[in-house]
Amino acid sequence: KHRRHGVNVQLVTDPGGRLLWLSPALPGRTHNLTAARAHRIIRICERQDVPLLADLAYQGGGPWLTTGIKRRPLQDLTPTEKTLNRALAEARAPVERGVARLKSWRIFRRSRCSPNRMTSIAKAVLTLERQR
């Protein structure tokens, strides 16, 4: 997500990896947690009582967001921490498949268009993905 060009589109899937929502596009340099906050994803899910599982890019997103545990400098993860990370990775596997399916749309990999235009494209892709 940290490319010189491109856009940052956030997505929400169900536990099975089905795309539920795509965010409006932000510039590609936008950090994932910043984007999630800008779109109020965490706040809305908390209000709706929907737990969030996310990757390490969302660390520090608050207690409602479960992310893996980052290795500390010069210190290995404990066996318990490794087990927690493995369990989280297993739970997130369908979500990652959803991300991969989205990236299978060439327009998301190669696009150099404006965030506004990409927002329209993302809405169209979401509609098409839901009909798959």
Secondary structure as UniProt FT lines:
FT   STRAND          7..8
FT   STRAND          11..13
FT   TURN            15..16
FT   STRAND          19..22
FT   STRAND          26..27
FT   TURN            28..29
FT   HELIX           32..38
FT   TURN            39..40
FT   HELIX           41..47
FT   TURN            48..49
FT   STRAND          52..53
FT   HELIX           56..58
FT   TURN            59..60
FT   TURN            63..64
FT   STRAND          65..66
FT   TURN            73..74
FT   HELIX           79..103
FT   HELIX           106..110
FT   HELIX           115..130
//
